[in-house]
Amino acid sequence: MEFVARWKDEGILESFFISVSKKDAVLIFKNVDESTVKGLIESLPYFHYMAQIAYHHLNKQF
């Protein structure tokens, strides 16, 4: 959660969702490109334990 709070304070993380089972999470970044996001995710201390990571480009409608 330290990383999430820091990214939120820096203004690059818009939303953070975690599943009820706490096995899945969705992070929505803003104002950063994909390579930066990948670098941020890879900097997480538990990155090597993540089973799957999917990156999606989205357009916010409202």
VENJOJO-V127767 format. One line per field, one symbol per residue. psi: psi as a letter, one per 30 degrees, with the letter a starting at -180 (. if undefined). A space follows every 50 residues. Layout:
psi = ???
This chain:
psi = feeeeeeeefgfjelkkklefgfklkkjlkgkleeeeeeeeffkfgeffk ekkkkkklkke.
